[in-house]
Amino acid sequence: MTGHHNTIHLDHPAPALTRRIALAAPALGEWGAVGRARDLEDLHAALTREKRATLALTGLGGLGKTTLAAAYTEAYGRQYGLVAWIQAESPDLIPAQFQNLLRNVTGQEVPETATTAALKALLGERDDWLLVFDNASSPGEIHGYVPAGDGRVLITTRNETWWHAHRRVVKVSPLTPADVRGWLREALPSEPETSRARLAERLGGLPLAVTQAIAYITSRPGETIDGYLERMADKEGQRVLLARKAPPGYPAPVATTWDIALSGLRTGQPEAAELLALLAYVSPDDVPFALLRDLEGVDDLAGALDSLQSLGMVRCSADSLGVHRLVQDISRWAADEDEEKRRLDVWGTHLTALAPDHEDHGGFAWYTAAAPHVLRLCGHASRLCHATGDLADLAHRTGISLNDQAVHWLAATLFERSLELRYALAGDVRLPAGRTLGQLGVAHRGAGRLREATEVLEESLAVLRQAVGETHPDVARTLNNLGRTHTRAGRCEEAIACHLGARDRYRELHGPDHREVASSYVNLGVARLANREPAEAFRDLEEARAIFTRALGPRHPQTAWALGNTGLALLAAGRHADALRTYQRALEIFEEAYGPAHRDVALTLGGMGRAYAGLGRFDEATALQEKGVATLETIYGPRHDVVVRARVELDETRRARRGESGEG
């Protein structure tokens, strides 16, 4: 019997990368869940005995916990009104999955900071749901994400000490020898029954070991069970001789079967072996093919992937792959420290060269797809105490892009990883560290953690002042960010002081008619507006517009930005006709500079809509706001905070129009 797999073809461009956090369970492999019929029945009985149930499937790697959970959703999923599969190995990625879940179920877009509370509220109103948290590490890491209402939660974990109040733990058992012999009989019908029995005994009832043994034997012409058993004996003997244990968390038979496969790759297919070695350091799920192109040591990517898939080492979809965690663990376990560091350096160099401009909206999809893998690479670099500037820079750039996309929680984690690596580098790292601290503060602010944002931005200021002195652009920039944080927290006097400090530094650095001076005036005007000083706010915003005009010209987008904020001040003062004229001037400039499909054009349309609504012209207001929302969704996707706020304003206008017309 030959191995079943799909040949990978990469002779055409890969599809555009998109956010790919699936809520569906992973597809079952070729063999499904062999020998688990009774386990599935028992699992269903345990989960449905009461309205509220939380169950953890525990056990060593290779027992098939994820397969059992996936098979359960396939066998019994129709009995639930809502089923969601959450990849829980990296808790920082859970909020984004919750956002997708909420959008798929309700059609609503919820800001990142509110996703967990919103999901818990949604599930609290119903009792027909099943959430699966796959490969969780510890109760504490997912406790805040587990709903407490009537419903079912299924957790898979290698943590055999898992325990939490009101949660039941089930240790997954190995397959029976009879089940393994039957499996081998179906997969290897031409082999002697005595050989199948010997192999079944050696594999220890571990589904992962059985799957790999079958894949190896069927993919190699002339290979037999007896020959494979000899390889197992050789590998186990080598391990004893070298006093090497199996990788932590995996039984010896599982490690041995995969070690055999890896050795065969190194001998006969070195490019596939190198690719597999590199894949050991990224996230095991959703690795885009686009991140693997032109990878050092892998000239024939399609051929390498085909080889790995034939051995069951990777799972390939149309544009990405997944790799089993055991493959990653064994690859790292078999490498010495220098080899591990070499692999991280290969990734750092490769992704740095591949990465687009992190401040360009056109790079959003790339950074979204790369973020889990950059996070994992940084984690391994920290584990090895490997000082790598490439990964520190890459984490910093990825975090900036995610901040722009309003994925603030994950951005903050990336900035923290960047700092860990940065501080391990030799030499004076205060300037780049201070910049990363500043971005971390912006991420905290975006996530609504204003106290943490304030503390980190103040730390950034202190580090930057030590590194470059008081009068430096980075110091001024951080003062402006700290001021915006104070404004959002309602500390408007402190905000005004920060923006004045930034303005004065920019004046000293660049003179009075510089764009950064004008930007500080815009921030100052917004803070004064929040402090209920409309006259002073209008004065500051007009000064900003005048400086932008002198420095950049009357038709420059920065001049339009000042006009847009002036329109906001006029709206707050109830001067809707003046606000409309101001927004119209800004719109002309933005459209001339950027065309119609730009963020600033869309935001200006929203401002014009609010002005029209204030004048009672609701049809015109609604049309403009709908156009603005559509443009913002095209740029950011439906979840971004900017899109959510624009939709809220549109809904307010629609309600006002219905009230004006007397509709219900």
C-alpha positions as CSV (number, residue, x, y, z in Angstrom):
1,M,0.0,0.0,0.0
2,T,1.4,3.4,-1.0
3,G,1.3,6.5,1.2
4,H,-1.6,8.8,0.5
5,H,-0.5,12.4,-0.1
6,N,-1.0,15.4,-2.3
7,T,1.9,16.5,-4.5
8,I,2.8,20.2,-3.7
9,H,3.0,22.5,-6.8
10,L,4.6,25.9,-6.3
11,D,5.0,26.9,-10.0
12,H,2.3,29.5,-9.7
13,P,2.1,32.6,-7.4
14,A,0.9,31.8,-3.9
15,P,-2.5,33.3,-3.0
16,A,-2.4,36.6,-1.1
17,L,-1.7,36.0,2.6
18,T,-4.6,36.6,4.9
19,R,-5.3,36.1,8.6
20,R,-5.7,32.3,8.9
21,I,-6.7,31.5,12.5
22,A,-9.2,28.7,12.0
23,L,-12.1,28.0,14.3
24,A,-12.9,24.7,12.7
25,A,-11.1,21.6,14.0
26,P,-8.1,20.3,12.0
27,A,-8.9,17.7,9.4
28,L,-8.4,14.1,10.6
29,G,-5.5,12.3,8.9
30,E,-5.7,9.4,6.5
31,W,-6.5,6.9,9.3
32,G,-8.8,9.0,11.4
33,A,-9.1,7.9,15.1
34,V,-8.4,4.2,14.9
35,G,-9.5,2.3,18.0
36,R,-11.2,5.2,19.7
37,A,-14.9,4.4,19.2
38,R,-15.5,3.6,22.8
39,D,-13.4,6.5,24.0
40,L,-15.5,8.9,21.9
41,E,-18.7,7.5,23.4
42,D,-17.3,7.9,26.9
43,L,-16.1,11.4,26.1
44,H,-19.6,12.4,24.8
45,A,-21.3,10.9,27.9
46,A,-18.9,12.8,30.2
47,L,-19.4,16.1,28.4
48,T,-23.2,15.9,28.2
49,R,-24.0,14.5,31.6
50,E,-24.6,18.0,32.9
51,K,-25.4,21.3,31.3
52,R,-22.0,22.7,32.3
53,A,-18.8,20.6,31.8
54,T,-15.1,21.2,31.4
55,L,-12.9,18.2,30.6
56,A,-9.2,18.0,30.1
57,L,-7.6,15.2,28.0
58,T,-4.1,14.7,29.2
59,G,-1.2,12.4,28.4
60,L,2.2,12.3,26.8
61,G,2.8,13.3,23.3
62,G,1.9,10.7,20.7
63,L,-1.3,9.4,22.4
64,G,-3.6,11.2,20.0
65,K,-5.2,13.7,22.2
66,T,-5.8,16.3,19.4
67,T,-7.0,13.5,17.1
68,L,-9.5,12.3,19.7
69,A,-10.8,15.8,20.2
70,A,-11.0,16.5,16.5
71,A,-12.8,13.1,16.0
72,Y,-15.3,14.1,18.7
73,T,-16.2,17.3,16.9
74,E,-16.7,15.4,13.7
75,A,-18.8,12.6,15.3
76,Y,-20.9,14.8,17.7
77,G,-20.5,18.3,16.5
78,R,-24.0,18.4,14.9
79,Q,-25.4,18.1,18.4
80,Y,-24.1,21.5,19.4
81,G,-25.3,24.9,18.1
82,L,-21.8,26.3,18.2
83,V,-18.5,24.5,18.0
84,A,-15.1,26.4,18.0
85,W,-11.5,25.1,17.9
86,I,-9.0,27.3,19.7
87,Q,-5.3,26.9,19.2
88,A,-4.2,27.5,22.8
89,E,-0.5,26.7,22.7
90,S,0.2,30.5,22.5
91,P,-2.3,32.3,24.7
92,D,-1.3,35.6,23.1
93,L,-3.1,34.4,19.9
94,I,-6.4,33.6,21.6
95,P,-8.0,37.1,21.5
96,A,-7.7,37.3,17.7
97,Q,-9.4,33.9,17.5
98,F,-12.2,35.1,19.7
99,Q,-12.6,38.1,17.4
100,N,-13.1,35.8,14.5
101,L,-15.5,33.6,16.4
102,L,-17.6,36.6,17.4
103,R,-17.7,37.9,13.8
104,N,-18.7,34.5,12.4
105,V,-21.4,33.9,15.0
106,T,-22.9,37.4,15.4
107,G,-21.7,39.4,12.3
108,Q,-20.5,42.1,14.8
109,E,-17.1,43.6,15.0
110,V,-15.8,43.9,18.5
111,P,-12.6,45.8,19.5
112,E,-9.7,43.6,20.6
113,T,-9.9,44.9,24.2
114,A,-13.6,43.7,24.6
115,T,-13.4,40.3,22.8
116,T,-13.1,38.0,25.8
117,A,-15.9,39.8,27.8
118,A,-18.1,39.9,24.7
119,L,-17.6,36.2,24.0
120,K,-18.3,35.2,27.6
121,A,-21.5,37.3,27.5
122,L,-22.6,35.7,24.2
123,L,-22.0,32.2,25.5
124,G,-23.6,33.0,28.8
125,E,-26.9,33.4,27.0
126,R,-26.9,29.9,25.6
127,D,-26.0,26.3,26.6
128,D,-25.5,24.6,23.2
129,W,-21.8,25.4,22.7
130,L,-18.5,23.5,22.7
131,L,-15.1,25.1,22.8
132,V,-12.0,23.1,22.3
133,F,-8.7,24.5,23.6
134,D,-6.0,22.5,21.9
135,N,-2.6,21.9,23.3
136,A,-2.9,24.2,26.3
137,S,0.2,24.3,28.6
138,S,-1.2,25.1,32.0
139,P,-4.6,26.1,33.6
140,G,-3.4,29.5,34.5
141,E,-2.6,30.4,30.8
142,I,-6.1,29.9,29.6
143,H,-8.2,30.4,32.8
144,G,-9.2,33.9,31.8
145,Y,-10.4,32.7,28.4
146,V,-12.6,29.8,29.6
147,P,-16.3,30.7,29.7
148,A,-18.1,29.9,33.0
149,G,-21.7,29.5,31.6
150,D,-23.7,26.4,30.7
151,G,-21.8,24.8,27.9
152,R,-18.9,22.4,27.3
153,V,-15.2,23.0,27.3
154,L,-12.7,20.4,26.1
155,I,-9.0,20.9,26.7
156,T,-6.1,18.9,25.3
157,T,-2.8,19.1,27.1
158,R,0.5,17.3,27.7
159,N,0.5,18.6,31.2
160,E,-0.4,15.5,33.2
161,T,-0.7,17.5,36.5
162,W,-3.6,19.5,35.0
163,W,-6.2,20.4,37.6
164,H,-8.6,23.2,38.3
165,A,-11.7,23.5,40.4
166,H,-14.8,22.0,38.7
167,R,-12.8,20.5,35.8
168,R,-12.5,16.8,35.2
169,V,-9.3,15.2,34.0
170,V,-9.2,12.2,31.7
171,K,-5.8,10.5,31.0
172,V,-5.8,9.3,27.4
173,S,-4.7,5.6,27.2
174,P,-2.7,3.9,24.6
175,L,-4.5,1.7,22.0
176,T,-4.9,-2.0,22.7
177,P,-2.5,-4.4,21.0
178,A,-5.5,-5.8,19.1
179,D,-6.4,-2.4,17.7
180,V,-2.8,-1.8,16.6
181,R,-2.5,-5.2,15.0
182,G,-5.8,-4.5,13.1
183,W,-4.5,-1.2,12.0
184,L,-1.2,-2.7,10.7
185,R,-3.1,-5.5,9.0
186,E,-5.1,-2.9,7.0
187,A,-2.2,-0.7,6.2
188,L,0.4,-3.5,5.5
189,P,-1.6,-6.5,4.3
190,S,1.3,-8.3,2.6
191,E,3.4,-8.5,5.8
192,P,3.4,-11.6,8.0
193,E,1.1,-11.5,10.9
194,T,3.9,-12.4,13.3
195,S,5.9,-9.4,12.1
196,R,2.8,-7.1,12.5
197,A,2.4,-8.5,16.1
198,R,6.1,-7.8,16.9
199,L,5.8,-4.2,15.5
200,A,2.6,-3.6,17.4
201,E,4.3,-4.6,20.6
202,R,7.3,-2.3,20.0
203,L,5.0,0.7,19.1
204,G,3.4,0.6,22.5
205,G,-0.1,1.5,21.4
206,L,0.9,5.0,20.5
207,P,-1.1,6.2,17.5
208,L,1.5,8.7,16.4
209,A,4.2,6.0,16.4
210,V,2.0,3.7,14.4
211,T,1.2,6.4,11.9
212,Q,4.8,7.3,11.4
213,A,5.9,3.6,11.1
214,I,3.3,3.0,8.4
215,A,4.3,6.2,6.5
216,Y,8.0,5.2,6.5
217,I,7.4,1.6,5.4
218,T,4.9,2.4,2.7
219,S,7.0,5.3,1.3
220,R,10.2,3.3,0.8
221,P,10.2,0.6,-1.9
222,G,11.4,-2.7,-0.6
223,E,11.1,-1.7,3.1
224,T,9.6,-4.3,5.4
225,I,8.4,-4.5,9.0
226,D,11.4,-6.7,9.9
227,G,13.8,-4.2,8.4
228,Y,12.0,-1.4,10.2
229,L,12.3,-3.3,13.5
230,E,16.0,-3.6,13.0
231,R,16.2,0.2,12.5
232,M,14.3,0.7,15.7
233,A,16.7,-1.6,17.6
234,D,19.7,0.3,16.1
235,K,18.3,3.7,17.1
236,E,17.4,2.6,20.6
237,G,20.8,1.1,21.0
238,Q,22.5,4.3,19.9
239,R,20.4,6.2,22.4
240,V,21.5,3.9,25.2
241,L,25.1,4.1,24.2
242,L,25.0,7.9,24.1
243,A,23.0,8.0,27.3
244,R,20.3,10.1,25.6
245,K,16.7,10.0,26.7
246,A,13.7,10.6,24.5
247,P,12.5,14.2,24.1
248,P,10.6,15.4,27.2
249,G,6.9,14.7,27.0
250,Y,7.2,11.8,24.5
251,P,7.5,8.0,25.1
252,A,10.5,6.3,23.6
253,P,8.6,4.4,20.8
254,V,7.3,7.7,19.4
255,A,10.7,9.3,19.5
256,T,12.3,6.3,17.8
257,T,9.9,6.1,14.9
258,W,10.4,9.8,14.1
259,D,14.1,9.6,14.7
260,I,14.2,6.9,12.0
261,A,12.3,9.0,9.5
262,L,14.6,12.0,10.2
263,S,17.7,10.0,9.7
264,G,16.4,8.8,6.4
265,L,15.7,12.3,5.3
266,R,19.2,13.5,6.2
267,T,20.8,10.7,4.1
268,G,18.6,10.7,1.0
269,Q,16.8,14.1,0.9
270,P,19.0,16.7,2.6
271,E,16.9,19.7,1.4
272,A,13.8,18.2,3.0
273,A,15.8,17.5,6.1
274,E,17.0,21.1,6.2
275,L,13.5,22.5,5.7
276,L,12.2,20.3,8.6
277,A,15.1,21.4,10.8
278,L,14.2,25.1,10.2
279,L,10.4,24.4,10.7
280,A,11.3,23.3,14.2
281,Y,11.6,27.0,15.3
282,V,8.3,28.5,14.0
283,S,4.8,28.0,15.0
284,P,3.5,24.5,14.1
285,D,0.3,25.9,12.5
286,D,-0.3,27.9,9.4
287,V,3.2,28.4,8.0
288,P,2.6,30.2,4.7
289,F,4.5,28.9,1.7
290,A,5.3,32.5,1.0
291,L,7.5,32.7,4.1
292,L,9.5,29.6,2.9
293,R,10.4,30.8,-0.6
294,D,14.1,31.2,-1.3
295,L,14.9,29.8,2.2
296,E,18.7,29.1,2.6
297,G,19.5,25.5,1.9
298,V,16.1,24.7,0.2
299,D,16.3,25.3,-3.5
300,D,13.5,22.9,-4.4
301,L,10.7,23.9,-2.0
302,A,8.0,21.9,-3.8
303,G,10.1,18.7,-3.8
304,A,11.0,19.1,-0.2
305,L,7.4,19.6,0.9
306,D,6.3,16.6,-1.2
307,S,8.9,14.4,0.6
308,L,7.9,15.6,4.0
309,Q,4.2,15.2,3.3
310,S,4.7,11.6,2.0
311,L,6.2,10.8,5.4
312,G,3.4,12.4,7.3
313,M,5.7,15.0,8.8
314,V,3.8,18.0,7.5
315,R,0.2,18.8,6.6
316,C,-0.2,20.9,3.5
317,S,-3.1,23.0,2.4
318,A,-3.4,25.3,-0.7
319,D,-1.1,28.0,0.7
320,S,0.4,26.9,4.0
321,L,1.5,23.9,6.0
322,G,1.4,22.6,9.5
323,V,4.0,20.5,11.2
324,H,3.6,18.1,14.2
325,R,5.0,19.4,17.4
326,L,6.8,16.2,18.0
327,V,8.8,16.7,14.7
328,Q,9.8,20.1,16.0
329,D,10.7,18.7,19.4
330,I,12.9,15.9,18.1
331,S,14.6,18.2,15.6
332,R,15.6,20.6,18.3
333,W,16.4,17.7,20.7
334,A,18.8,16.2,18.2
335,A,20.7,19.5,17.6
336,D,23.5,21.0,19.6
337,E,23.3,24.6,20.8
338,D,25.5,26.0,18.0
339,E,23.3,24.3,15.4
340,E,20.1,25.7,17.0
341,K,21.6,29.2,16.9
342,R,22.5,28.7,13.2
343,R,18.9,27.9,12.4
344,L,17.6,30.9,14.2
345,D,20.1,33.1,12.3
346,V,19.0,31.6,9.0
347,W,15.4,32.6,9.9
348,G,16.4,36.1,11.1
349,T,18.3,36.9,7.9
350,H,15.6,35.3,5.6
351,L,12.6,37.1,7.2
352,T,14.4,40.4,7.5
353,A,15.1,40.3,3.7
354,L,11.5,39.2,3.0
355,A,9.6,41.7,5.2
356,P,7.8,44.6,3.5
357,D,7.7,48.1,4.8
358,H,6.2,47.8,8.3
359,E,4.6,51.3,8.0
360,D,2.9,50.6,4.7
361,H,-0.7,49.3,4.9
362,G,0.1,47.1,1.9
363,G,2.3,45.0,4.3
364,F,-0.5,44.3,6.8
365,A,-1.2,40.7,5.5
366,W,2.4,39.7,5.5
367,Y,3.0,40.8,9.1
368,T,-0.3,39.3,10.3
369,A,0.8,35.9,8.8
370,A,4.3,36.2,10.1
371,A,3.5,37.3,13.6
372,P,3.0,33.9,15.3
373,H,6.2,32.6,13.7
374,V,8.3,35.7,14.7
375,L,7.0,35.3,18.3
376,R,8.1,31.6,18.3
377,L,11.5,32.4,16.9
378,C,12.1,35.1,19.6
379,G,11.1,32.6,22.3
380,H,13.7,30.1,21.1
381,A,16.3,32.8,20.9
382,S,15.5,33.8,24.5
383,R,15.7,30.1,25.6
384,L,19.2,29.8,24.1
385,C,20.3,33.2,25.4
386,H,21.1,34.0,21.7
387,A,21.7,37.7,21.1
388,T,20.3,38.3,17.6
389,G,19.7,41.8,16.3
390,D,17.8,40.6,13.3
391,L,15.1,39.0,15.3
392,A,15.0,41.9,17.8
393,D,14.4,44.3,14.8
394,L,11.9,41.9,13.2
395,A,9.8,41.6,16.3
396,H,9.9,45.4,16.6
397,R,8.8,46.0,13.0
398,T,6.1,43.3,13.3
399,G,4.8,44.9,16.5
400,I,4.5,48.3,14.7
401,S,2.5,46.8,11.9
402,L,0.2,45.0,14.4
403,N,-0.3,48.2,16.3
404,D,-1.4,49.9,13.1
405,Q,-3.9,47.0,12.6
406,A,-5.2,47.4,16.2
407,V,-3.9,43.9,17.3
408,H,-2.4,45.5,20.3
409,W,-2.1,42.6,22.8
410,L,0.0,40.5,20.4
411,A,2.0,43.7,19.4
412,A,2.8,44.2,23.1
413,T,4.1,40.7,23.4
414,L,6.3,41.1,20.4
415,F,7.8,44.4,21.7
416,E,8.6,42.6,25.0
417,R,10.4,39.8,23.1
418,S,12.3,42.4,21.1
419,L,13.4,44.0,24.4
420,E,14.6,40.7,25.8
421,L,16.8,40.1,22.8
422,R,17.9,43.7,22.5
423,Y,19.2,43.8,26.1
424,A,21.2,40.6,25.4
425,L,23.2,42.3,22.7
426,A,26.6,43.7,23.3
427,G,27.2,47.4,23.2
428,D,25.0,50.4,24.0
429,V,21.4,49.5,23.2
430,R,19.7,52.3,25.0
431,L,18.5,54.1,21.9
432,P,16.8,51.1,20.1
433,A,15.6,49.8,23.5
434,G,14.1,53.2,24.3
435,R,12.3,53.3,20.9
436,T,10.9,49.8,21.5
437,L,9.7,50.8,24.9
438,G,7.9,53.7,23.3
439,Q,6.1,51.4,20.9
440,L,5.3,49.0,23.8
441,G,3.6,52.0,25.5
442,V,1.6,52.7,22.3
443,A,0.5,49.0,22.3
444,H,-0.6,49.2,25.9
445,R,-2.6,52.3,25.2
446,G,-4.3,50.7,22.2
447,A,-5.2,47.7,24.4
448,G,-6.7,50.0,27.0
449,R,-4.0,49.4,29.6
450,L,-3.4,53.1,30.3
451,R,-1.6,52.6,33.6
452,E,0.9,50.3,32.0
453,A,1.2,52.5,28.9
454,T,2.0,55.5,31.1
455,E,4.6,53.6,33.1
456,V,6.3,52.2,30.0
457,L,6.4,55.5,28.1
458,E,7.9,57.2,31.2
459,E,10.5,54.5,31.3
460,S,11.1,55.0,27.5
461,L,11.6,58.7,28.2
462,A,14.2,58.0,30.9
463,V,16.1,55.6,28.8
464,L,16.1,57.9,25.8
465,R,17.2,60.9,27.9
466,Q,20.2,58.8,29.1
467,A,21.0,57.7,25.6
468,V,20.7,60.9,23.6
469,G,20.0,63.8,26.0
470,E,17.0,66.0,26.4
471,T,16.8,67.6,23.0
472,H,16.3,64.8,20.5
473,P,13.5,63.8,18.1
474,D,12.9,60.5,19.9
475,V,12.4,62.3,23.2
476,A,10.0,64.7,21.6
477,R,8.1,61.8,19.9
478,T,7.8,59.9,23.1
479,L,6.5,63.0,24.9
480,N,3.8,63.3,22.3
481,N,2.9,59.6,22.8
482,L,2.8,60.1,26.5
483,G,0.6,63.1,26.1
484,R,-1.9,61.2,23.9
485,T,-2.0,58.5,26.7
486,H,-2.7,61.2,29.3
487,T,-5.5,62.6,27.1
488,R,-7.1,59.2,26.8
489,A,-6.9,58.7,30.5
490,G,-8.5,62.1,31.2
491,R,-5.3,63.6,32.5
492,C,-5.6,66.6,30.2
493,E,-3.3,69.0,32.1
494,E,-0.5,66.4,32.1
495,A,-1.2,65.8,28.4
496,I,-0.9,69.5,27.6
497,A,2.4,69.7,29.4
498,C,3.8,66.8,27.4
499,H,2.7,68.3,24.1
500,L,4.1,71.7,25.0
501,G,7.4,69.9,25.9
502,A,7.5,68.1,22.6
503,R,6.7,71.3,20.7
504,D,9.5,73.2,22.4
505,R,12.0,70.5,21.7
506,Y,11.0,70.3,18.0
507,R,11.3,74.1,17.8
508,E,14.8,74.0,19.2
509,L,15.8,71.2,16.9
510,H,14.2,72.4,13.7
511,G,13.0,76.0,14.1
512,P,9.4,77.2,14.5
513,D,8.1,76.3,11.0
514,H,8.7,72.6,11.0
515,R,6.2,69.8,10.4
516,E,6.9,68.2,13.8
517,V,6.2,71.5,15.5
518,A,2.9,71.6,13.7
519,S,2.1,67.9,14.6
520,S,2.7,68.8,18.3
521,Y,0.2,71.7,17.9
522,V,-2.3,69.2,16.6
523,N,-1.8,66.9,19.6
524,L,-2.0,70.0,21.8
525,G,-5.3,71.1,20.2
526,V,-6.8,67.6,20.7
527,A,-5.8,67.6,24.4
528,R,-7.2,71.1,24.9
529,L,-10.4,70.0,23.3
530,A,-10.7,67.1,25.7
531,N,-10.0,69.6,28.5
532,R,-13.0,71.6,27.4
533,E,-10.9,74.5,26.1
534,P,-12.5,74.9,22.6
535,A,-11.2,78.4,21.9
536,E,-7.6,77.4,22.8
537,A,-7.9,74.1,20.9
538,F,-9.1,76.0,17.8
539,R,-6.2,78.4,18.1
540,D,-3.6,75.5,18.4
541,L,-5.1,73.7,15.4
542,E,-5.1,76.9,13.3
543,E,-1.5,77.4,14.2
544,A,-0.8,73.8,13.1
545,R,-2.5,74.5,9.8
546,A,-0.5,77.7,9.3
547,I,2.8,76.0,10.0
548,F,2.0,73.1,7.7
549,T,1.1,75.6,5.0
550,R,4.3,77.5,5.3
551,A,6.5,74.4,5.6
552,L,4.8,72.0,3.2
553,G,2.3,74.1,1.2
554,P,-1.5,74.6,1.3
555,R,-2.2,71.4,-0.6
556,H,-0.1,69.0,1.4
557,P,-1.8,66.1,3.2
558,Q,-0.4,67.2,6.6
559,T,-2.1,70.5,6.1
560,A,-5.3,68.6,5.4
561,W,-4.7,66.6,8.6
562,A,-4.7,69.8,10.6
563,L,-7.9,70.9,8.8
564,G,-9.6,67.6,9.7
565,N,-8.8,68.1,13.4
566,T,-10.0,71.7,13.1
567,G,-13.3,70.3,11.8
568,L,-13.5,68.1,14.9
569,A,-13.1,71.2,17.1
570,L,-15.8,73.0,15.1
571,L,-18.2,70.0,15.5
572,A,-17.6,70.0,19.3
573,A,-18.5,73.7,19.3
574,G,-21.7,73.0,17.4
575,R,-20.5,75.0,14.3
576,H,-21.6,72.3,11.9
577,A,-21.7,74.5,8.7
578,D,-18.1,75.7,9.4
579,A,-17.0,72.1,10.2
580,L,-18.5,70.9,6.9
581,R,-16.6,73.6,4.9
582,T,-13.4,72.7,6.7
583,Y,-13.8,69.0,6.0
584,Q,-14.6,69.7,2.4
585,R,-11.3,71.5,2.0
586,A,-9.4,68.6,3.7
587,L,-11.2,66.1,1.4
588,E,-10.1,67.9,-1.7
589,I,-6.5,67.8,-0.6
590,F,-6.6,64.2,0.5
591,E,-8.2,63.0,-2.8
592,E,-5.8,65.0,-4.8
593,A,-2.8,63.4,-3.0
594,Y,-4.0,59.9,-2.4
595,G,-7.0,59.2,-4.6
596,P,-10.4,58.0,-3.3
597,A,-9.4,54.7,-1.6
598,H,-7.3,56.1,1.3
599,R,-7.7,56.0,5.1
600,D,-7.6,59.8,5.4
601,V,-10.2,60.2,2.7
602,A,-12.5,57.8,4.5
603,L,-12.1,59.4,7.9
604,T,-12.8,62.8,6.4
605,L,-15.9,61.4,4.8
606,G,-17.0,60.3,8.2
607,G,-16.4,63.8,9.6
608,M,-18.4,65.4,6.8
609,G,-21.2,62.9,7.6
610,R,-21.3,64.0,11.2
611,A,-21.4,67.6,10.1
612,Y,-24.3,66.9,7.7
613,A,-26.1,65.0,10.5
614,G,-25.7,68.1,12.8
615,L,-27.4,70.1,10.1
616,G,-30.2,67.6,9.9
617,R,-29.3,66.4,6.4
618,F,-29.3,62.7,7.2
619,D,-29.5,61.2,3.7
620,E,-26.3,63.0,2.7
621,A,-24.7,62.1,6.1
622,T,-25.5,58.4,5.7
623,A,-24.3,58.1,2.2
624,L,-20.9,59.7,3.0
625,Q,-20.4,57.6,6.2
626,E,-21.3,54.4,4.4
627,K,-18.7,55.2,1.7
628,G,-16.1,55.9,4.4
629,V,-16.8,52.6,6.3
630,A,-16.5,50.6,3.1
631,T,-13.1,52.1,2.3
632,L,-11.8,51.6,5.9
633,E,-12.9,47.9,5.8
634,T,-11.1,47.4,2.6
635,I,-7.9,48.8,4.1
636,Y,-8.0,47.4,7.6
637,G,-10.5,44.5,7.5
638,P,-13.7,44.6,9.6
639,R,-12.2,44.3,13.1
640,H,-10.0,47.3,13.4
641,D,-10.9,49.8,16.1
642,V,-11.1,52.6,13.5
643,V,-13.7,50.6,11.5
644,V,-15.7,49.7,14.6
645,R,-15.8,53.4,15.7
646,A,-16.9,54.4,12.1
647,R,-19.7,51.9,12.2
648,V,-20.9,53.1,15.6
649,E,-21.1,56.7,14.2
650,L,-22.9,55.4,11.1
651,D,-25.4,53.6,13.3
652,E,-26.0,56.8,15.3
653,T,-26.7,58.7,12.1
654,R,-29.1,56.0,10.9
655,R,-31.0,56.1,14.2
656,A,-31.2,59.9,14.1
657,R,-32.6,59.7,10.5
658,R,-35.2,57.2,11.6
659,G,-36.2,59.4,14.5
660,E,-36.4,62.4,12.2
661,S,-38.6,60.6,9.7
662,G,-40.8,59.1,12.4
663,E,-39.8,55.5,11.5
664,G,-40.0,52.9,14.3
